[in-house]
Amino acid sequence: MAPNSRRSFWLGPGLSNLILQAQQDSIQSIASLTRSLQYAHMTFFFANPLSILLADSIASGPLQDEIYECVRNLESFRLYAERLLEQDNVDKARRLLNDNTFLHAEVIKGIKRGKETLNTLIGAVERLHSVQAILGLKMSESWSALYIKAMVGELQDSASVRGTLLAIKKLPSDAMASLLDSLGDSIPELTTLNQELRKMVSTTGGTVPLRSEHDTKHESLRTTVVAQKVELSKHTSSLSKQDLVYSKLVNRVNGVLRDYLHQSLVNPQELFLREVLIFDLKSPHREVFMPKPRYATERAEHGLSATHPATSILYQLYLESGAIVNISDLWSAFYTIFGTENADDEDAEQERVFALFSRALAELKYMGMAKCSRKKADHLAKVLWNGL
């Protein structure tokens, strides 16, 4: 999982955790672990039709219209469109929905940006793991644990990162020099700071390592007796001029690493086209061949508005009703949402909205989410309940 510009996709946190858990429970051989990873790679291309977007040939020409419709139904596409609307970029959002050529160009850009972002994220995980190994922290985590946290989006503000940055502040100059040498040129700003540290140490002779203001060796406990009560207080010894200069450099190193990790450890779950770049299906056959109409319908609900799918609106009205639903009442509520006030031709407007209502009701019946009542012909019997 090291950074690789040619990598097509990455394993998601759920699937990675499943494979590692199986490895820990049954102590699989390296060959078994390799077969698990090979199976995951194979099923990615068989269970994800949008894996075609990772092909190099995508830039050469247009794709089938069905592929673009699949992209528009992705959760990451919906979140991307919502961000555009929040930024008042309505024209771009409209073109993404209506123009396949424009969407094709955005998909190519999104795949490229997503790969760069994920490669940067994996590089940050590698460096964080190597820093923890050099520091020898008790709270050090394995590479796989850091990877899973990073892919979930929980590593950026985790206790692991905070503990590592705090430990770096307490390093003496010799340990800091070893740390900066190990990071090499991976973070350009640290190369300059490493050169400054070398000059600083050479001017002091280098016999005794410099210590920062955060080092616990500068602190001592004092015991005082006040009114027959013993009180403990911390006392910080005065720092030498060289230690003060070194403390400023340590703070700069800490700031560079903090900014680097904050910028690199982004949440991959918020990436555009993350479903294409990250494979996280634990049961690919079940995910692909077992439809989930209720989940898809409920996912489309965001309040009662005429801009939302008619089937989802009718389903939400249906859930808010009692055990037996009067179709006439449903129609009245539905028309209130989709009907246009003061329409020039009210009959034509009623016919238009009634067509939407009839199709939405037929779709709910077809998906088994509603059925006619045996007691009353003009009523629906409720078969689904909110939250159940």
C-alpha positions as CSV (number, residue, x, y, z in Angstrom):
1,M,0.0,0.0,0.0
2,A,3.0,2.3,-0.4
3,P,2.4,5.5,-2.5
4,N,2.3,4.6,-6.1
5,S,1.3,6.9,-9.0
6,R,0.2,3.9,-11.1
7,R,-2.1,2.4,-8.5
8,S,-5.7,2.1,-9.8
9,F,-7.6,1.8,-6.6
10,W,-7.3,1.4,-2.8
11,L,-8.9,-1.0,-0.3
12,G,-11.4,0.6,2.0
13,P,-11.3,0.5,5.8
14,G,-14.1,-2.1,6.2
15,L,-12.6,-4.6,3.8
16,S,-9.0,-4.0,5.1
17,N,-10.2,-4.6,8.6
18,L,-12.0,-7.8,7.6
19,I,-8.9,-9.2,5.9
20,L,-6.6,-8.3,8.8
21,Q,-9.1,-9.7,11.4
22,A,-9.2,-13.0,9.5
23,Q,-5.4,-13.0,9.5
24,Q,-5.3,-12.5,13.3
25,D,-8.0,-15.0,14.1
26,S,-6.7,-17.9,12.0
27,I,-3.1,-17.0,11.6
28,Q,-3.2,-17.3,7.8
29,S,0.0,-17.9,5.8
30,I,1.4,-15.1,3.6
31,A,0.0,-17.1,0.6
32,S,-3.5,-17.0,2.0
33,L,-3.2,-13.3,2.7
34,T,-2.0,-12.7,-0.8
35,R,-5.0,-14.7,-2.2
36,S,-7.4,-12.6,-0.2
37,L,-5.9,-9.4,-1.7
38,Q,-6.0,-10.9,-5.2
39,Y,-9.6,-11.9,-4.7
40,A,-10.4,-8.3,-3.5
41,H,-8.7,-6.9,-6.6
42,M,-10.6,-9.4,-8.9
43,T,-14.0,-8.7,-7.4
44,F,-13.4,-4.9,-7.6
45,F,-13.5,-5.1,-11.4
46,F,-16.4,-7.7,-11.5
47,A,-18.6,-6.1,-8.8
48,N,-18.1,-2.4,-9.7
49,P,-19.2,-1.5,-13.3
50,L,-17.7,1.9,-12.8
51,S,-14.2,0.4,-12.6
52,I,-14.1,1.1,-16.4
53,L,-13.4,4.8,-15.4
54,L,-10.0,3.7,-14.3
55,A,-9.0,2.6,-17.8
56,D,-6.5,4.7,-19.7
57,S,-8.7,4.6,-22.7
58,I,-11.4,6.7,-21.0
59,A,-9.7,9.9,-22.2
60,S,-9.9,8.8,-25.8
61,G,-13.7,9.1,-26.3
62,P,-17.2,9.1,-24.8
63,L,-18.7,6.2,-22.8
64,Q,-22.2,4.6,-22.8
65,D,-24.9,6.9,-21.5
66,E,-25.7,4.3,-18.8
67,I,-22.2,4.9,-17.3
68,Y,-22.9,8.6,-16.9
69,E,-26.2,7.8,-15.3
70,C,-24.4,5.5,-12.8
71,V,-22.0,8.3,-12.0
72,R,-24.9,10.7,-11.3
73,N,-26.4,8.1,-8.9
74,L,-23.3,7.9,-6.7
75,E,-23.4,9.4,-3.2
76,S,-20.1,11.2,-3.8
77,F,-21.6,12.9,-6.9
78,R,-24.6,14.1,-4.9
79,L,-22.3,15.5,-2.2
80,Y,-20.1,17.2,-4.9
81,A,-23.2,18.7,-6.5
82,E,-24.4,20.0,-3.1
83,R,-21.0,21.6,-2.5
84,L,-21.3,23.4,-5.8
85,L,-24.8,24.7,-5.0
86,E,-23.5,25.9,-1.6
87,Q,-20.8,27.8,-3.5
88,D,-23.6,29.3,-5.8
89,N,-22.0,27.5,-8.8
90,V,-25.4,26.5,-10.1
91,D,-24.4,26.5,-13.8
92,K,-21.7,23.9,-13.2
93,A,-24.1,21.7,-11.2
94,R,-26.7,21.9,-14.0
95,R,-24.1,21.0,-16.7
96,L,-23.0,18.0,-14.6
97,L,-26.6,16.7,-14.6
98,N,-27.5,17.5,-18.2
99,D,-24.3,17.4,-20.3
100,N,-22.5,14.0,-20.7
101,T,-19.5,15.6,-22.4
102,F,-18.9,18.0,-19.5
103,L,-19.4,15.2,-17.0
104,H,-16.9,13.1,-18.9
105,A,-14.3,15.8,-18.5
106,E,-15.0,16.2,-14.8
107,V,-14.8,12.5,-14.2
108,I,-11.3,12.5,-15.8
109,K,-10.2,15.4,-13.5
110,G,-11.8,13.8,-10.5
111,I,-10.1,10.5,-11.0
112,K,-6.7,12.2,-11.4
113,R,-7.2,14.4,-8.3
114,G,-8.5,11.5,-6.3
115,K,-5.4,9.4,-7.1
116,E,-3.1,12.3,-6.2
117,T,-5.0,12.8,-2.9
118,L,-4.9,9.2,-1.9
119,N,-1.2,8.8,-2.8
120,T,-0.4,11.9,-0.6
121,L,-2.5,10.3,2.2
122,I,-0.6,7.0,2.0
123,G,2.7,8.9,2.0
124,A,1.6,10.7,5.2
125,V,0.7,7.4,6.8
126,E,4.1,6.0,5.9
127,R,5.9,9.0,7.4
128,L,3.8,9.0,10.6
129,H,4.5,5.3,11.1
130,S,8.3,5.7,10.6
131,V,8.4,8.7,13.0
132,Q,6.6,6.7,15.6
133,A,9.0,3.8,15.2
134,I,12.0,6.2,15.6
135,L,10.5,7.8,18.7
136,G,9.7,4.4,20.2
137,L,6.4,5.6,21.6
138,K,4.4,3.3,23.8
139,M,1.3,4.4,21.9
140,S,2.8,3.6,18.5
141,E,0.3,1.9,16.2
142,S,0.9,-0.6,13.4
143,W,0.9,0.5,9.8
144,S,-2.3,-1.3,9.1
145,A,-4.1,0.3,12.0
146,L,-3.0,3.8,10.8
147,Y,-4.1,3.0,7.3
148,I,-7.6,1.9,8.4
149,K,-8.0,5.1,10.5
150,A,-6.8,7.2,7.6
151,M,-9.2,5.6,5.2
152,V,-12.1,6.2,7.6
153,G,-11.0,9.8,8.0
154,E,-10.3,9.6,11.7
155,L,-6.4,9.9,11.7
156,Q,-6.1,13.6,11.2
157,D,-7.3,14.6,14.7
158,S,-6.5,11.3,16.4
159,A,-4.7,10.8,19.7
160,S,-2.0,9.0,17.8
161,V,-1.1,12.2,15.8
162,R,-1.3,14.5,18.8
163,G,0.9,12.2,20.9
164,T,3.5,12.0,18.1
165,L,3.7,15.8,17.7
166,L,3.9,16.2,21.5
167,A,6.8,13.7,21.7
168,I,8.7,15.5,18.9
169,K,8.6,18.7,21.0
170,K,10.5,17.0,23.8
171,L,13.3,15.6,21.6
172,P,16.9,16.6,22.4
173,S,19.0,17.9,19.5
174,D,20.7,14.6,18.7
175,A,17.4,12.7,18.4
176,M,15.9,15.5,16.4
177,A,18.8,15.4,13.9
178,S,18.3,11.6,13.5
179,L,14.5,12.2,13.0
180,L,15.1,14.9,10.3
181,D,17.7,12.7,8.6
182,S,15.2,9.8,8.4
183,L,12.5,12.0,6.8
184,G,15.0,13.0,4.1
185,D,13.7,15.3,1.4
186,S,10.1,14.0,1.7
187,I,9.1,17.3,3.3
188,P,11.2,20.2,1.7
189,E,10.7,22.6,4.6
190,L,12.3,20.1,7.0
191,T,15.4,19.9,4.9
192,T,16.1,23.6,5.5
193,L,15.4,23.2,9.3
194,N,17.8,20.2,9.4
195,Q,20.6,22.3,7.9
196,E,19.9,25.0,10.5
197,L,20.0,22.4,13.3
198,R,23.4,21.1,12.0
199,K,24.9,24.6,12.1
200,M,23.5,25.2,15.6
201,V,25.0,22.0,17.0
202,S,28.4,22.7,15.4
203,T,28.6,26.1,17.0
204,T,27.9,24.7,20.4
205,G,30.5,21.9,20.1
206,G,28.0,19.1,20.1
207,T,29.3,17.6,23.3
208,V,26.0,18.0,25.2
209,P,22.7,17.8,23.3
210,L,20.5,20.8,23.3
211,R,17.1,20.6,25.0
212,S,13.9,22.4,24.3
213,E,11.6,24.2,26.7
214,H,9.2,21.3,26.5
215,D,11.7,18.8,27.8
216,T,10.7,17.4,31.1
217,K,14.3,17.6,32.4
218,H,13.9,21.3,32.7
219,E,11.0,20.8,35.1
220,S,11.3,19.8,38.8
221,L,8.8,19.4,41.7
222,R,9.0,21.6,44.7
223,T,7.4,20.7,48.1
224,T,6.2,23.5,50.3
225,V,4.3,23.3,53.6
226,V,1.6,25.9,54.1
227,A,-0.7,25.8,57.1
228,Q,0.4,22.2,57.9
229,K,-0.5,21.1,54.4
230,V,2.0,19.8,51.9
231,E,1.8,21.4,48.4
232,L,3.5,20.3,45.2
233,S,4.4,22.8,42.5
234,K,6.3,22.6,39.2
235,H,9.4,24.6,38.8
236,T,11.0,25.2,35.4
237,S,14.7,26.0,35.4
238,S,16.0,28.8,33.3
239,L,17.1,28.0,29.8
240,S,20.4,28.8,28.2
241,K,20.6,31.0,25.1
242,Q,21.4,28.0,22.9
243,D,18.4,26.1,24.4
244,L,16.1,29.0,23.7
245,V,17.2,29.1,20.1
246,Y,16.8,25.4,19.8
247,S,13.3,25.6,21.3
248,K,12.2,28.0,18.6
249,L,13.5,25.6,15.9
250,V,11.7,22.7,17.6
251,N,8.5,24.7,17.5
252,R,9.0,25.3,13.8
253,V,9.6,21.6,13.1
254,N,6.5,20.8,15.0
255,G,4.5,23.4,13.1
256,V,5.7,22.1,9.7
257,L,4.8,18.5,10.6
258,R,1.4,19.5,12.0
259,D,0.5,21.4,8.8
260,Y,1.8,18.6,6.6
261,L,-0.3,16.0,8.4
262,H,-3.4,18.2,8.5
263,Q,-3.2,18.9,4.7
264,S,-2.3,15.3,3.8
265,L,-4.6,13.3,6.1
266,V,-7.9,14.4,4.5
267,N,-11.1,12.3,4.8
268,P,-11.2,10.0,1.7
269,Q,-14.9,9.4,2.3
270,E,-15.5,13.0,1.1
271,L,-13.7,12.6,-2.3
272,F,-15.5,12.9,-5.5
273,L,-15.8,9.4,-7.1
274,R,-14.5,7.7,-4.0
275,E,-16.7,4.7,-4.9
276,V,-14.5,4.2,-8.0
277,L,-11.2,4.7,-6.3
278,I,-11.9,2.9,-3.0
279,F,-13.2,-0.7,-2.9
280,D,-14.9,-1.5,0.4
281,L,-17.5,-4.2,-0.4
282,K,-17.3,-7.0,2.2
283,S,-19.8,-9.2,0.3
284,P,-19.6,-8.1,-3.4
285,H,-22.1,-10.6,-4.7
286,R,-24.7,-9.6,-2.1
287,E,-24.0,-5.9,-2.7
288,V,-24.4,-6.2,-6.5
289,F,-27.1,-8.8,-7.0
290,M,-29.4,-8.0,-4.0
291,P,-31.2,-4.7,-4.7
292,K,-32.1,-2.4,-1.8
293,P,-35.0,-0.3,-3.1
294,R,-36.0,1.0,0.3
295,Y,-32.5,2.2,1.1
296,A,-32.3,3.9,-2.2
297,T,-35.7,5.5,-1.8
298,E,-35.0,6.7,1.7
299,R,-31.5,8.0,0.7
300,A,-33.3,10.3,-1.8
301,E,-35.3,12.0,1.0
302,H,-34.3,15.4,2.0
303,G,-37.6,17.1,3.1
304,L,-40.8,17.6,1.1
305,S,-39.8,19.5,-2.0
306,A,-40.9,19.4,-5.7
307,T,-37.2,19.2,-6.6
308,H,-36.9,15.7,-5.1
309,P,-38.0,12.4,-6.8
310,A,-41.7,11.9,-6.8
311,T,-41.5,8.3,-5.6
312,S,-39.4,9.4,-2.5
313,I,-41.9,12.2,-1.7
314,L,-44.9,9.8,-1.9
315,Y,-43.0,7.2,0.2
316,Q,-42.3,9.8,2.9
317,L,-46.0,10.9,2.9
318,Y,-46.9,7.2,3.1
319,L,-44.7,6.6,6.1
320,E,-46.2,9.6,8.0
321,S,-49.8,8.1,7.6
322,G,-51.6,5.6,9.8
323,A,-52.0,1.8,9.4
324,I,-54.6,2.4,6.6
325,V,-53.8,5.2,4.1
326,N,-56.5,7.0,2.1
327,I,-55.3,7.3,-1.5
328,S,-57.3,10.5,-1.9
329,D,-55.5,12.1,1.1
330,L,-52.2,11.0,-0.3
331,W,-53.1,12.7,-3.7
332,S,-54.1,15.9,-2.0
333,A,-50.9,16.1,-0.1
334,F,-48.9,15.2,-3.2
335,Y,-50.6,17.8,-5.3
336,T,-49.9,20.5,-2.6
337,I,-46.1,19.8,-3.1
338,F,-45.9,19.3,-6.9
339,G,-48.8,21.5,-8.1
340,T,-48.2,25.0,-9.4
341,E,-50.2,27.8,-7.8
342,N,-52.2,30.0,-10.2
343,A,-51.4,27.8,-13.2
344,D,-52.8,29.0,-16.5
345,D,-54.4,25.7,-17.3
346,E,-55.4,24.0,-14.0
347,D,-56.7,20.9,-15.8
348,A,-53.4,20.4,-17.6
349,E,-51.5,21.0,-14.4
350,Q,-53.7,18.4,-12.5
351,E,-53.1,15.9,-15.3
352,R,-49.3,16.5,-15.2
353,V,-49.1,16.0,-11.4
354,F,-51.5,13.1,-11.4
355,A,-49.2,11.3,-13.9
356,L,-46.3,11.7,-11.5
357,F,-48.5,10.5,-8.6
358,S,-49.7,7.4,-10.6
359,R,-46.2,6.5,-11.6
360,A,-44.8,7.0,-8.1
361,L,-47.6,4.8,-6.6
362,A,-47.1,2.1,-9.2
363,E,-43.3,2.1,-8.4
364,L,-44.0,1.7,-4.7
365,K,-46.4,-1.2,-5.4
366,Y,-43.9,-2.8,-7.8
367,M,-41.1,-2.6,-5.2
368,G,-43.4,-4.2,-2.5
369,M,-43.4,-1.1,-0.4
370,A,-47.2,-0.6,-0.6
371,K,-50.3,-2.7,-1.3
372,C,-54.0,-2.2,-1.6
373,S,-56.1,-2.7,1.5
374,R,-58.6,-5.7,1.5
375,K,-61.0,-3.7,3.8
376,K,-61.3,-0.6,1.7
377,A,-60.7,-0.4,-2.1
378,D,-59.6,3.2,-2.1
379,H,-57.0,2.7,0.7
380,L,-53.5,1.4,1.0
381,A,-52.5,-1.1,3.7
382,K,-49.2,0.0,5.4
383,V,-46.5,-2.7,5.2
384,L,-43.5,-0.5,6.1
385,W,-43.0,1.7,9.2
386,N,-40.6,4.5,9.8
387,G,-37.4,3.2,11.4
388,L,-38.4,-0.5,11.0
